Amino acid sequence: MDLHGHDSRRRPSINLDAGYVSISSINIYEPSTTLGLHGRKLICVIFTIISLFLISFINLIFSIIDYYYNQ
């Protein structure tokens, strides 16, 4: 509580969604789960993105090698 009796850890939050306005108060010290990604789900998403990047990179390398050998 601050001098005026308000909880200073809470901040107002305004959400706009298709013309509907929602005003609420959020606790700034509470952990954020905005996307609902935490723990194992977040690790799986990161692993999937890294795997796709590596597959694309390996495919690019093989395409370059194939191009130079077939000239």
Secondary structure, 3 states (H helix, E strand, C coil): CCCCCCCCCEEEEEEEECCEEEEEEEECCCCCCCCCCCCHHHHHHHHHHHHHHHHHHHHHHHHHHHHHHCC
